[in-house]
Amino acid sequence: MKIVDFLSHIIEEIKNTWESWNSPRLL
């Protein structure tokens, strides 16, 4: 697995988590 691909995957996971945290449903 390429480092770039690995980092891209991590970034996507962070984005999804961040969006989940900012979801109005959690408020």
KAMO-V7715 format. One record per run of one state. SS is the DSSP state (h for helix, s for strand, l for the rest). FROM is the first residue (numbers start at 1). TO is the last residue. Records with the same first field share a line. If there is no record, write none. Layout:
SS = FROM-TO  FROM-TO
//
This chain:
l = 1-2  22-23  27-27
h = 3-21  24-26
//
